[in-house]
Amino acid sequence: MNKEKRNELYDRAVKFLNSKEKSVPVGMSILKEANYKPNVIAMFEKNIQRRDIALKVVNEIRLFLRFLRNPNNVIHQDEPSGTETDADNKHLTFVSNMEQELAKEYPAEIKKVLTEYYNLYTQRSIFHNSLKKVGEGNTEPEIKERKRIANVIDAVSLRMETLWQIFEAFKADGNLPAEEFFTEPFDPEKIIAENKKKNAAAGKKIEIDLKTLPLKKLQKMKETLRIKISKNENKLEFQSEKKLEKPNPMPMCPKRVEIEKKLVEFKDLKLKIEFEIAEKK
């Protein structure tokens, strides 16, 4: 893609996000001309009547703008045709039939799981709309608010994944969640705050430890991180810790987000260790 075309698509994408209508055909046209995630776009075209496609097109336009700044991020990997459709249809159908599910004779704990899942699904849609309203501005308040909402969406998605696994386990063998699971109401903002404290404490500890560790220990840590990075990258590309003959990319889901965050942390720590090794040689 030449610079002129790149700039044109960038301007059209920004104009699309700033427009009130956000026409799906217009967004699809931008993504197709950019050849951004052709398999995903083909899936959108196949399921154009689905209610969630309009929001997904908006999200892909946002990702495309990020692609122009950093094309190597794993979030820009195209999905195999049909992968997202199956997952989306499963959850969309599940939520659409929630009234029927709640009418079944499930234990009280499972009905709590279903009710919370449904409420979080609805809340997550609201958060996505809030993220859209913030826009793509680069002022400090806008950047801060985008990050806050994105963190909330991640926390909600991970909670939903946990609830889904609990329900699947119940259907498989009748297992019920532990009593303490519902002791404290789920609060994404509180979880984010706790994670920040943990990360800050861990980062401080790492910085102190690295400067006092001997060279051999640092080299061993570097090799361990190299292996962890390789395994996690394979999980994203093949859904396996080992490389397979054909790629089988992990679809966008809470688990993928979690692995991507781990990779950022591992690579950042590996770089710090490499600097310390260079200092000690």
Backbone hydrogen bonds, N-H to C=O, Kabsch-Sander energy under -0.5 kcal/mol:
donor,donor_aa,acceptor,acceptor_aa,energy
6,R,2,N,-2.5
7,N,3,K,-2.5
8,E,4,E,-2.1
9,L,5,K,-2.6
10,Y,6,R,-2.2
11,D,7,N,-2.5
12,R,8,E,-2.3
13,A,9,L,-2.4
14,V,10,Y,-2.5
15,K,11,D,-2.4
16,F,12,R,-2.3
17,L,13,A,-2.2
18,N,14,V,-1.9
19,S,15,K,-0.9
19,S,16,F,-0.7
27,G,23,S,-2.3
28,M,24,V,-2.9
29,S,25,P,-2.2
30,I,26,V,-1.9
31,L,27,G,-2.2
32,K,28,M,-2.6
33,E,29,S,-2.3
34,A,30,I,-1.8
35,N,32,K,-0.8
36,Y,31,L,-2.4
37,K,35,N,-0.6
41,I,37,K,-2.4
42,A,38,P,-2.2
43,M,39,N,-1.9
44,F,40,V,-2.1
45,E,41,I,-2.3
46,K,42,A,-2.0
47,N,43,M,-1.6
48,I,45,E,-1.0
50,R,47,N,-2.3
53,I,50,R,-1.1
56,K,52,D,-1.9
57,V,53,I,-2.5
58,V,54,A,-1.7
59,N,55,L,-2.3
60,E,56,K,-2.3
61,I,57,V,-2.1
62,R,58,V,-2.0
63,L,59,N,-2.2
64,F,60,E,-2.4
65,L,61,I,-1.9
66,R,62,R,-1.6
67,F,63,L,-2.3
68,L,64,F,-1.8
69,R,65,L,-0.8
70,N,66,R,-2.7
73,N,70,N,-1.2
76,H,73,N,-1.8
77,Q,74,V,-1.8
83,T,80,P,-2.1
86,D,82,G,-1.8
87,A,83,T,-1.4
88,D,84,E,-3.1
89,N,85,T,-3.0
90,K,86,D,-1.9
91,H,87,A,-2.0
92,L,88,D,-3.0
93,T,89,N,-2.7
94,F,90,K,-1.9
95,V,91,H,-2.5
96,S,92,L,-2.4
97,N,93,T,-1.7
98,M,95,V,-1.6
101,E,97,N,-2.1
102,L,98,M,-2.8
103,A,99,E,-1.0
104,K,100,Q,-0.5
104,K,101,E,-1.3
106,Y,104,K,-2.1
111,K,107,P,-1.9
112,K,108,A,-1.8
113,V,109,E,-1.8
114,L,110,I,-2.6
115,T,111,K,-2.5
116,E,112,K,-2.6
117,Y,113,V,-2.3
118,Y,114,L,-2.4
119,N,115,T,-2.3
120,L,116,E,-2.7
121,Y,117,Y,-2.3
122,T,118,Y,-2.0
123,Q,119,N,-2.5
124,R,120,L,-2.9
125,S,121,Y,-1.4
126,I,122,T,-1.5
127,F,123,Q,-2.5
128,H,124,R,-2.3
129,N,125,S,-1.9
130,S,126,I,-2.2
131,L,127,F,-2.4
132,K,128,H,-1.9
133,K,129,N,-1.9
134,V,130,S,-1.4
135,G,131,L,-0.9
143,I,139,T,-2.5
144,K,140,E,-2.5
145,E,141,P,-2.4
146,R,142,E,-2.5
147,K,143,I,-2.2
148,R,144,K,-2.1
149,I,145,E,-2.6
150,A,146,R,-2.5
151,N,147,K,-2.2
152,V,148,R,-2.0
153,I,149,I,-2.6
154,D,150,A,-2.2
155,A,151,N,-2.3
156,V,152,V,-2.7
157,S,153,I,-2.6
158,L,154,D,-2.3
159,R,155,A,-2.0
160,M,156,V,-2.5
161,E,157,S,-2.3
162,T,158,L,-1.9
163,L,159,R,-2.5
164,W,160,M,-2.7
165,Q,161,E,-2.2
166,I,162,T,-2.1
167,F,163,L,-2.3
168,E,164,W,-2.4
169,A,165,Q,-2.4
170,F,166,I,-2.1
171,K,167,F,-2.3
172,A,168,E,-1.9
173,D,169,A,-2.6
174,G,170,F,-2.2
175,N,169,A,-0.9
181,F,178,A,-1.8
182,F,179,E,-1.0
183,T,180,E,-1.1
184,E,180,E,-0.6
191,I,187,D,-2.1
192,I,188,P,-2.5
193,A,189,E,-2.2
194,E,190,K,-2.4
195,N,191,I,-2.6
196,K,192,I,-2.2
197,K,193,A,-1.9
198,K,194,E,-2.4
199,N,195,N,-2.9
200,A,196,K,-2.5
201,A,197,K,-2.6
202,A,198,K,-2.8
203,G,199,N,-2.8
204,K,200,A,-2.2
205,K,201,A,-2.2
206,I,202,A,-2.6
207,E,203,G,-2.2
208,I,204,K,-1.9
209,D,205,K,-2.7
210,L,206,I,-2.7
211,K,207,E,-1.1
212,T,208,I,-0.6
212,T,209,D,-1.2
213,L,209,D,-1.1
218,L,214,P,-2.0
219,Q,215,L,-2.5
220,K,216,K,-2.0
221,M,217,K,-2.3
222,K,218,L,-2.4
223,E,219,Q,-1.9
224,T,220,K,-2.2
225,L,221,M,-2.4
226,R,222,K,-2.1
227,I,223,E,-2.0
228,K,224,T,-2.2
229,I,225,L,-3.0
230,S,226,R,-2.2
231,K,227,I,-2.5
232,N,228,K,-2.4
233,E,229,I,-2.4
234,N,230,S,-2.0
235,K,231,K,-1.8
236,L,232,N,-1.7
237,E,233,E,-2.0
238,F,234,N,-3.9
239,Q,234,N,-0.8
239,Q,235,K,-1.2
240,S,234,N,-0.9
248,N,237,E,-2.4
250,M,236,L,-2.6
257,V,253,C,-2.2
258,E,254,P,-2.3
259,I,255,K,-2.2
260,E,256,R,-2.7
261,K,257,V,-2.1
262,K,258,E,-2.1
263,L,259,I,-2.6
264,V,260,E,-1.9
265,E,261,K,-2.1
266,F,262,K,-3.2
267,K,263,L,-2.7
268,D,264,V,-2.1
269,L,265,E,-2.5
270,K,266,F,-2.6
271,L,267,K,-2.0
272,K,268,D,-1.9
273,I,269,L,-2.5
274,E,270,K,-2.3
275,F,271,L,-1.8
276,E,272,K,-2.0
277,I,273,I,-2.7
278,A,274,E,-2.2
279,E,275,F,-1.9
280,K,276,E,-1.7
281,K,277,I,-1.3
